[in-house]
Amino acid sequence: MGNKEESEKLLAAKQMSEAQDKKEIIKQYRSLLRSCKAYVTSQDYKLIRKAFDLSLNAHKDMRRRSGEPYILHPLAVAQIVAQEIGLGPTSIVCALLHDTVEDTDITLVDIEKMFGARVSKIIDGLTKISGVFDHTSSIQAENFRKMLLTLSDDVRVILIKLADRLHNMRTLGSMPRDKQLKICSETAYLYAPLAHRLGLYSIKTEMDDLVLKYTEPQTYKDIVKKLQNTKKERDKFIADFTKPIEEALRKEGFQNFEIKGRPKSINSIWRKMKKQDIPFEEVYDLFAIRIILDSQPDKEKRDCWAAYSIVTDFYRPNTDRLRDWISTSKANGYESLHTTVMSNTGRWVEVQIRTQRMDEIAEKGYAAHWKYKESSNESAVDSWINRIREVLESPETNALDFVDDFKLNLFQEEIFVFTPKGEIRTLPQGSTALDFAFEIHSDLGCKCIGAKINYKLVPISHVLNSGDQVEILTFSKTKAQRRMARFCYYCKSKK
């Protein structure tokens, strides 16, 4: 009798668990449909449902390490693709199917028969990319370029892979420690810079924060706690700071606008603490005030400068900190007006002024940029994809120049250089070949007599640029190093 009752309890618990899983799957699927409601047709809905049903069935017996049904992962990736990157129905279908060929009995032939050659080609690229994006072997500069150019005929592969990695980072807590560190290493080395280069700033920022969360857990927790503890004080400061600006904007005829204070990312706060060697309490620009205007396309520039004038009527600006990316946008499409002003409490505050269109581009990059140029979502995505391909296929013949453009120019005050084997090293801007030698090992620095930069012979005083490949030349008996110390950024910085 006891065994029967136990069995019935287990059966009831299993049924309840299955019912909860089903409820959650339906909830996430409906959320996905809401994300793409504005631009999908009835035919697109049918294809998305078809892809969902196939993926659900293919992954029905699979669970993630967290214990949740596996189907929730492709659903989440599809949601990121639709909502956070802004891609269309084709990409949503591919996101739902992205693991089927690699992890189930579904073949590329099956995919092509059901969804056509275009979807099949993207799924093929996503299957192949798993082996290419592997940080266990050193990614050399030329390989980095070839990898990006040969992944697939469709750059959607890279974008869906970024969405896949973002969701994996969001759910990293269930992974063992060694896997967490490996995935974080890959993310910091390649995925986050890749997201930045493609203008996906929100994704890049979140990836950076999640890397810190798992590589420096105590640091991450401390900063989160301090941000929470200072939130009430921060909110009051923002309210007091923005009140006169809001009133003046309304008097000037601005009715539809939003002003919000956004804290800096946890990772950027940590970087500033390290770089300036200061505690959290001394990081003065913990947040930025963002003014978002609802402007007509032909009035955007005028409205932003009018808002700037209002801000500087109340607060004294630091003229050295004015950044005008409205008159001339950044190469990746970013548009905004940035200024730093002194508040009434003696605190410097960064103010960003932009329109709703500019704000969406700032968050979603090229996807939003092209959306505003094209009436059809799919044609907008196609235009964006072509723009990315132009970036990837830029005509530089030197792979190191390509990597410098693609990945390494993201940090203004640091440079990244390569060893002859393609390993990457970080140095302060202004570093010399001799600095690089000491960075590798003090013995190498003491024996350094010269270097080859991109295969050309240079003196040890040669100043390095991001993307340089550096080979150190040594002579064990030389005493010239000490005489050359005046050239060494490393040595001067240690005085």
N, C-alpha and C positions, 0 to 999 in steps of 0.2 A: 504493500500500500504506500509506504514511504517513497519507494523508487518511482512509483507512478506519479505521485504528487510532485516529486522533484522534476520528473520529465515534463510534466505539464507546465511547471513554472519556467523551465528552460525554454520550452516551446513558446510560451506566452511572451517571455522576454525577447526572444528572437523575432517574433512577429511584430512586437512593439518597436524594436530597433529597425526592422525593415520598413515599417510604416513611417518612422521618423526620417529615415534616409530618403524614402520616396518623396516625402513632403519637402525636404530640403532641396532635392534635385529639381522638383517642379518650381520651387521658389526661385532658384538660381536661373533656371531656363527662362522664366517669365521676366526676370530682371534683365537678362540679356536682350530679350525682344524689345523691352522698353528703351534700352540704350540705343537701338538702331531704328526705332520707330519712325524717325523724321525722314529717313532717306531710303528705306527698303520698299520694294513693290510686293504685290501678292505673290508673284513668281519667286522673288527672293526669299520670302517667308517659307515657301514650299521647300526650297533648296536647303535652307537653314534647318528646317524640321527634319528633312531627310538625313542631313549630316549628323544632327543630334541623335536621331534614332539609331543610326549605324554605329556611332561612337558609344552610345549607351549599351547597346547589345554586345559590341566587341569587348568592352571593358567590364561587363556585368559581374564577373567573378574576381575582379581586381580591386584591391584597396591600397591606399597610400600608407606610408609608414605611420602616419597619425591615426590610422584606423578608419578614416572616412572613405566613402566610395570613390573610386578613381575618377569617375566621370566628372566629379566636381572640379578637378584640375583643368581639363580642356574647356569646361564651361567658364571657369575663371579667366583663363587665357583669352578666350573669345570676348569676354566682357572688357578686358583691358584693351584688346585690339579695337573694339568698337567705341568704347567710351573715353579711354585715356589717350589713345593714339589717333583715333578718328578714321580708321580704315573702313572699307565698305563690305558688302555681302560676300564677295569672293574670299576676302581675308578671314571673315567670321567663319565661313564654311571650313577653310583650311585650318583655322585654330581649333575648331571642334574635332578635326580629324588628325591633328598633327602627330599623335603618338600611335595611331592605329597600325601603320605599316611596320613600325619598329617593334611594337610590343604585342601585336595580336596576329591572327591568321589572315587578316585583310592584306591584299596585295595591291601594288600600284595599278595592275591591270583592272582589278575590281574598282578602284577609285576612278580610273579613266572612264570605264564603262558607265558608272553612275553619275559622275560629275564633270566629265570632259577633260581634255588634255591640259588645260590651263591649271586647274586644281591639282591634277596628278603631278605636274611638273613642280609645283610649289611643295607638295607633300614629299616628293623625291628629294628636293633641296633640304627640307627640314630633317629628313631621315639622315642624309649625308652629313649635315652640319654638326650632328652630335659628336662625330669623330674628329671633326676639324677644330671645334672649339674645345680643345683639351689642353689645359695649362701644365700637364705633367711633363711635356716636352717643351723646350724653349722655342718660343715663336720668334723667328728671325724676321728682319725687316722685309726682305723680299717675299718670304712666305706669307707674311701678314697681308701684303698687297694681293698676292695671287689668291689667297684664301677668299678675300672679299670679292674678287672679280670672277671667281670660278664657282662660287657656291651654287648659283642658279641663274637662269635667264631672268628671274623675277626677284627684285629686291625685297618684295614682301617677305621672303624667307628670313631676311635679317630682322625685319620689324616684328614678325611673329615670334622669332626666337628671343628677341628682347622682352616681349610680353611673357613668354614662357619662363625666362629667367627671373623676371620681376615676381611672378607668383611663387616660384620656387624659393626666392629670398623671403617672401612674406610668410612662408610656411616652413622655414628652416629649423624652427624650434624642435621638431620631432626627429631631426637627424642626429646621428652620433657626432661627437666633437670633431673628430678628424675630417668627416665629410663637411661639416660646417665650415671649417677653416679652408678646405680645398675650394669649395664653392665660393666663399668670400674672396679668396685670392683671384679666382677667375673673374669674378664680378668687378673687383677693383681694377684689375689689369686691363680688361678689355670691354666688358659690357657697359659699365658706367661711362667711360670715355666715348664709346660708340653712341650711346644714347645722347650724350652732350653734343657730339658732332652732328647728329641728325636733328638737333633742335628740340629733343624730348626732355626738357629741363626738369619737369616734375618727376619723371621716371629716374633721371640721373640722380637727382637730389635724394629721392627715397632709397635708391640703391646704395648711395654713399652712407646714409644714416643706418641702414640695415647691416652693412659691412661693419660699421663701428659697433653696432649692438652685439655682434657675435665675436668680433676680434678683441674688443676692449669693453667687455660687458659692464665692469664696475664704473668705468669712465662714462659710458652711455647712461647708466642708471643715475649716476650723480648729477649729470647735466639735466636729464629729464626731471629729476626731483627738484632741482634748483629752479628750473623753468616753471614748474608747477607752483612752487612756493612763492615765486615773484609775480605770478599771473595777475593777482588782484591789484598789486601796485602798478604793474604794466598797463592793465586795462584802464585804470584811473588816469595814468599819464597820457595814454592815447586819447581818451575822451576829452581831457582838458586841452590837449594839443590841437585836436581836430575841430573842436567846437567853433572857434572864430572862422576857420577856413570854410566849414559847412555853411555858416550864416552868410559869409561873403559870396560864396559860389551861388547861393540861391538869389541873393540880391542882383547878381550879374546875369541872372536868367538861366542858370544851370539847374534844371529840375531833376533830371534822372542821372544820378551819379552815385557811386559807392566809395566810401573811404574805410579802409580797414588797416589794422596793424598786423603785420605778419612776422612771427619770430623767425630768425635765421635758422637754417637747418642745424641739427645737433652736430653734424660732422663739421660744418663751417665754423661753428663756435669753438669746437675742439681744436681745429686747425689754427684758429686765431690765438687761442690760449697757448698752444705749443710754440707758434712762430714768434709771438711777442713775450713768451715766458711770463704770462700773467694768470692770476686766478680768474674764475668765472665772474666774480664781482667787478672786475676791472675791464671786462669786455663792454665797451660803451654802446656799441651798435648791435644790441641783441635782436633788434627787429627793424623793419622798414615800414613806413607809412605808405600805402598805395592808394592813389586817387584814380578811380576808373570812371571815365566819362562816357555818356551815351551821345556820340557825335555822328553827324552825317559825314560821309567819306570826303566831301570837298571842304569840310570845316575842321577836320581832325587836328591839323597842325596849329591852326589859329586857336582852337579851344584849349589845347594842351599848354600853349604859351600863355594864354590868359589865366589858366589855373596856376601856372608857375608864378605869374606876376602877383596873384592873390596870396600865395604862400609866402613869398618874399616881402610882401607888405607887412606881415606879422612877425616873421622870423628872419634873422640875418643869415644870408647864404654864405657858404664857403665857395668862393668863385673857382678855386682850384678843383673842386669836386663836381662841377657841372658836367654832365654827360648828355650830349644831344644825339640820340639815335632815332630821332624823328625826321630831321632834315636829311640825314643819310643813315639808313638802317644798317645793322650789322650784316655781314655776308650771308648769315644763315636766316635772315628775315626778321630778326628781333628789332622791335621798335619800342622806344620808351624814352622819357625824359627823366633823368635822375639828377637830384641835387641834394646836398647835405646842408642843413640849416641848424642854427643854434636856438634851442628852446628857451623859454623863460626861466627854466630851472638850471640853465648852464649846461645842458646836455646836447650833444650833437645828434641829430636825427636824419636818417636818409629818407627822402621823399621820392617816390616813383610816380610819375604822371603818365597815364596812357588811356587809350579808348578801349571799349569792350572788344573791338576787333583785335587791337594790339595785344590785349591781355590774353585772349584765346591763343594767339600765335605764340606768345611768350610761354604758355603752358604746354601747348601741343606741337609747336614747331611747324615744319613745312606742311603738315596735313591741314592745319587750320588756314595757313597762308593760301594754299591753293583752293581751299573750299570757298574762300571769298572771291576767287577769280573765276570759278566755274559754276555753272548752274547745276550740273549733275554731279552727284557725289563720286560716282565711279570715274568720271572724266577728271574730276579734281584730284583724285588719288593717282590716276595715271600720270597727270602732270607732275605731281609731287615725286612719284617714283622715278620719272625721267630726270628730274632735277637731282635726285640722290645719285642716280647712275652717272650723271655728268660729274658729280663730285668723286665718285669711286673710280671713274675712268678718266680722271684728269690727265693731261698728256705728259706729265713728268715721266722721264725715263728712269730717273734715279729713285729707287724704292725708298731710300732714306728720306728724300725730300717729301715723298708721298706720306710717309708715316708722320713726319714732322707736321705736315698740313692737317692730316686726318686726326691724329691722336695727341700729339705732344705739345701743341700750342695752347693748351687749355689753361695752363697755370702761368701767369705772367711773371712771377718772381722766382720760378724754378725752371731748370732745364733738365731734359732727359737725354742721355746719351747711351750709345750701345758699345759693348765690348766686341771684339772681333767675332765672338761666337753668337752674337745677337742678344746677349743678356742686357737688361736695361738698368741704368743707374741714375739716381736723382742727385743733382748738385745745385747750389745756389747760382742764380744768374750772375754772370761775370767770371765764372770759374775758368781756370786754365787747364792745359793738358797736365801740368804738374799736380793740380788739385785732384784731377781724375786718378792719377797714379796713387796718391795718398789715400783716396777714397777706396781703392781696391785693397791696398795694404801699405803700411808704413815702410816696409822694406823696399817695396816697389818704388815708392816715392823717393827714397834715399838713393836708389840706383838709376833713377830716370835721367836720361841725357837728351831725350827728344821724343817725338811721337809721329805717327802717321794718322792724319785725319782724313777720312774718306779716301784712304790709299795715297795721300799726298804728304810728303815729309814737311813737318813744321817744327819750330822751336818749342821748348817747354812753356814759354810765356804766351803761347797762342791761346786766345780766348775762345771757348767752346760755344757752339750754338745747339739748340735742341735738334735732335735727329742725327748729330755727328756720330760716326763710328770711329772709335779711338783705339789705336794700338800703341802701347807704350814701348819705347826702345830703351834698353838698359845697358849699363857698363858697370860691372861690380866694383871697379877700383876708382871710379870718378869721385872727385871731391867738389865738383862744380855745383852740386845741388844747393849747398848752403849759400853760395854766392848768388844763386838764382832765386833765393827765397823771397826777394822783393817782388817777384812776379806772381807769387803764390797767394791767391785769394784765401786759401785754407790757412796758410801761415799768418797772414795779416789779421784774419778774423779771430785767431787764437791769442793775439797779443793782449 
